[in-house]
Every structure is written in C-alpha cells, then in structure tokens.
Amino acid sequence: MLLDVHLEKHPQIMADKKTNFFGQVKTQITAGVGVVLATLGTVFSDKVEEFFGVEDDDAGVEVIQENKQEVNVEGPTINITIPEQKKDTVVKKVYIKPKPKLTETEKRKKEGIDW
C-alpha cells in the first residue's frame, strides 16, 4: 500500500518539474525580448531625430575645461619664536652633623686604657 502511494505521486512530481522548467525558460525569453525592444526603440528615436535635424540642448554649448594646476613647492612660512632660556641653578644644601665630642671615658677606651 505504501509502495502504491509512492508510485502514484512520482509522475505528478515529474510533471511539475517540467512545467516549472518551461515556465522559467518562458520568463527568460520574455525578458530578453523586452531588452531588445527597448534597445531598438532608442536606436529608432535617435535616427528619427538625426533625420529631422533635432539636436540636444547641450550640443550648441561647448565646454572648455583647462587643466591648470599649480603646486606650491615651498609651502607656508612658519615662524616660531622661542624665548631665551634662563639657566636654572640648583642649590642643594647638605647639612653635616658635627661629630659629638668624646667624653673622658670614651677617650681612654680609644687609647686602650680600660679598667
């Protein structure tokens, strides 16, 4: 029964694919014909205008553009004034502690007399 259902749907799917393929081909041909007709219409209108002597509004005006370029090689002048530097003198005061005076006992110990 499952096999019968599968066989019945298979021809229908193939028919849909063929219809879809031909539908795409038809769409592509229609688009191509549209492009060709648009091109032919433009060419025809240009030839008719040329035959009757109709010109564009811009045809009578000549545009002359000069390519004039100037280059400033020197560049701008920059003046920098630096004030005269003052020499800083650093004064460092070092205080030395005076050596303490030895007492009589400490003097004798240094001399080697120790009782």
Secondary structure, DSSP 8 states (H G I E B T S, - for coil): -HHHHHHHHHHHHHHHHHHHHHHHHHHHHHHHHHHHHHHHHHHHHHHHHHHHT---GGGG------------SS-----------------------------HHHHHHHHT---
